[in-house]
Amino acid sequence: MRDRFLDRFSVTASIVLAVMLCTSLGVVFWPRVATALGIEPAPPPPAYAAGDRVDVPAAWYSRHPKTLIVFARAACGACQNAQPFLKTLAASVIEGGGGVTIAGHRESPAEDASFARSLGVAEEAIVVFPSGLRVRVTPTLILVNRDGTILHAWEGVGPDAKQQTIAAAMKAAFR
């Protein structure tokens, strides 16, 4: 009786270990196997996309026909590097009759407000973004209309080519 139990236990344990090993190897080597088979991994869905409704309070965007919402943080290196571009972009949006809202992180509101002021944004347009929004990286730029429908969205401002694309879209939006 005891031998039968040990035999069954040994077989079960061997099967469990084999399954765990195969799963581990599959996870580790799947990217290589997928590449060899020509399978492209699906890109992650965008945090915000044109046509969606933005999930922020209407007070952030309802005062102007179009508003650029910038999610940025003072402690973010990419935000600091993009500061001259963001300042120019904010000025062009305001000049075009739009609004700019800078949303800083709730963990450092004073520093983020100072960063937003350095971009030339009015004090009443500086807000703290709550958790639970679809913001994966900072800076994230979202252009919305008065109804909260997203017209354009960008995660990061990246190299000059991306900045030129963003600037061109803004220029077209405020004609």
C-alpha positions as CSV (number, residue, x, y, z in Angstrom):
1,M,0.0,0.0,0.0
2,R,2.8,2.4,0.9
3,D,4.7,1.6,-2.2
4,R,1.7,2.3,-4.4
5,F,1.2,5.7,-2.7
6,L,4.9,6.6,-3.2
7,D,4.8,5.5,-6.8
8,R,1.7,7.7,-7.5
9,F,3.2,10.6,-5.6
10,S,6.5,10.3,-7.5
11,V,4.7,10.2,-10.8
12,T,2.5,13.2,-9.9
13,A,5.5,15.2,-8.7
14,S,7.4,14.4,-11.9
15,I,4.5,15.5,-14.0
16,V,4.1,18.8,-12.0
17,L,7.8,19.5,-12.3
18,A,7.8,18.7,-16.1
19,V,4.9,21.1,-16.6
20,M,6.6,23.8,-14.5
21,L,9.8,23.4,-16.5
22,C,8.0,23.5,-19.9
23,T,6.1,26.6,-18.8
24,S,9.2,28.4,-17.6
25,L,11.1,27.5,-20.8
26,G,8.2,28.7,-22.9
27,V,8.1,32.0,-21.1
28,V,11.8,32.5,-21.4
29,F,12.2,31.4,-25.0
30,W,8.8,32.5,-26.5
31,P,10.2,35.8,-27.8
32,R,12.9,33.9,-29.8
33,V,10.5,31.3,-31.0
34,A,7.9,34.0,-32.0
35,T,10.6,35.9,-33.9
36,A,11.8,32.7,-35.7
37,L,8.2,32.0,-36.7
38,G,7.7,35.6,-37.9
39,I,5.1,36.3,-35.3
40,E,5.0,40.0,-34.3
41,P,4.0,40.8,-30.8
42,A,1.0,43.1,-30.5
43,P,1.9,46.6,-29.3
44,P,0.2,47.6,-26.1
45,P,-2.9,49.7,-26.6
46,P,-2.4,53.4,-26.3
47,A,-3.3,55.0,-23.0
48,Y,-5.4,57.6,-24.7
49,A,-6.5,57.5,-28.4
50,A,-8.2,59.9,-30.7
51,G,-11.9,59.5,-30.6
52,D,-12.0,58.4,-26.9
53,R,-13.4,60.5,-24.2
54,V,-10.9,61.7,-21.7
55,D,-11.5,60.6,-18.1
56,V,-10.6,63.8,-16.3
57,P,-12.9,66.5,-14.8
58,A,-14.6,68.7,-17.3
59,A,-13.3,71.8,-15.6
60,W,-9.9,70.8,-17.0
61,Y,-11.0,71.4,-20.6
62,S,-14.5,72.8,-20.9
63,R,-13.5,76.5,-20.9
64,H,-11.9,76.5,-24.3
65,P,-12.9,75.1,-27.7
66,K,-9.7,73.0,-27.6
67,T,-7.4,72.3,-24.6
68,L,-4.0,70.7,-24.4
69,I,-3.7,68.6,-21.3
70,V,-0.1,67.9,-20.3
71,F,0.6,65.3,-17.7
72,A,4.1,66.1,-16.5
73,R,6.2,65.9,-13.3
74,A,9.0,68.0,-12.1
75,A,10.9,64.9,-11.1
76,C,10.6,63.4,-14.6
77,G,13.9,63.6,-16.6
78,A,12.0,63.4,-19.9
79,C,9.7,66.3,-18.8
80,Q,12.7,68.4,-17.8
81,N,14.4,67.7,-21.2
82,A,11.2,68.6,-23.0
83,Q,10.6,71.8,-21.0
84,P,11.7,74.2,-23.9
85,F,9.4,72.3,-26.3
86,L,6.5,72.2,-23.9
87,K,6.9,75.9,-23.2
88,T,6.8,76.8,-26.9
89,L,3.9,74.4,-27.5
90,A,1.8,75.8,-24.6
91,A,2.4,79.4,-25.9
92,S,1.3,78.4,-29.4
93,V,-1.9,76.8,-28.1
94,I,-2.7,79.8,-26.0
95,E,-2.0,82.1,-28.9
96,G,-4.3,80.0,-31.0
97,G,-7.2,80.5,-28.6
98,G,-6.9,77.2,-26.9
99,G,-6.4,76.3,-23.3
100,V,-3.5,74.5,-21.6
101,T,-3.9,72.4,-18.4
102,I,-0.8,71.0,-16.7
103,A,-1.5,68.0,-14.5
104,G,1.1,67.3,-12.0
105,H,1.4,64.2,-9.7
106,R,-0.2,64.1,-6.3
107,E,3.1,63.1,-4.6
108,S,4.9,66.4,-5.5
109,P,2.3,69.1,-6.1
110,A,4.4,72.1,-5.2
111,E,7.3,71.1,-7.4
112,D,5.0,70.2,-10.3
113,A,3.2,73.5,-9.9
114,S,6.5,75.3,-10.1
115,F,7.4,73.3,-13.2
116,A,4.0,74.2,-14.8
117,R,4.5,77.9,-14.0
118,S,7.9,77.7,-15.8
119,L,6.0,76.7,-18.9
120,G,3.9,79.9,-18.8
121,V,0.7,78.2,-17.7
122,A,-1.8,80.2,-15.6
123,E,-2.1,79.2,-12.0
124,E,-5.8,78.1,-12.3
125,A,-4.8,75.7,-15.1
126,I,-2.4,73.8,-12.9
127,V,-4.1,70.7,-11.4
128,V,-3.1,67.5,-9.6
129,F,-3.9,64.3,-11.5
130,P,-5.6,61.6,-9.4
131,S,-4.6,58.0,-9.6
132,G,-6.5,55.7,-11.9
133,L,-6.1,57.7,-15.1
134,R,-4.7,56.0,-18.2
135,V,-1.4,57.8,-18.0
136,R,1.5,55.4,-18.3
137,V,4.4,57.8,-18.9
138,T,5.2,61.5,-18.4
139,P,5.0,63.7,-20.3
140,T,1.7,62.6,-21.9
141,L,0.0,65.2,-24.1
142,I,-3.7,65.0,-24.9
143,L,-5.6,67.5,-27.1
144,V,-9.3,67.5,-26.4
145,N,-12.3,69.5,-27.6
146,R,-14.8,71.2,-25.3
147,D,-16.8,68.0,-25.1
148,G,-13.8,65.9,-23.8
149,T,-13.3,64.0,-27.0
150,I,-9.7,63.3,-27.6
151,L,-8.4,64.8,-30.9
152,H,-4.8,63.7,-30.5
153,A,-2.7,61.9,-27.9
154,W,1.0,61.4,-27.5
155,E,3.0,59.5,-24.8
156,G,6.3,61.2,-24.4
157,V,7.6,63.9,-26.7
158,G,10.8,62.1,-27.7
159,P,13.2,63.2,-30.3
160,D,13.0,66.2,-32.6
161,A,11.0,64.3,-35.3
162,K,8.2,63.5,-32.8
163,Q,8.2,67.1,-31.6
164,Q,7.8,68.3,-35.1
165,T,4.9,65.9,-35.6
166,I,3.2,67.2,-32.4
167,A,3.9,70.8,-33.3
168,A,2.4,70.3,-36.8
169,A,-0.7,68.6,-35.4
170,M,-1.2,71.5,-32.9
171,K,-0.7,74.1,-35.7
172,A,-3.3,72.3,-37.8
173,A,-5.7,72.0,-34.9
174,F,-5.6,75.8,-34.1
175,R,-6.0,77.1,-37.7
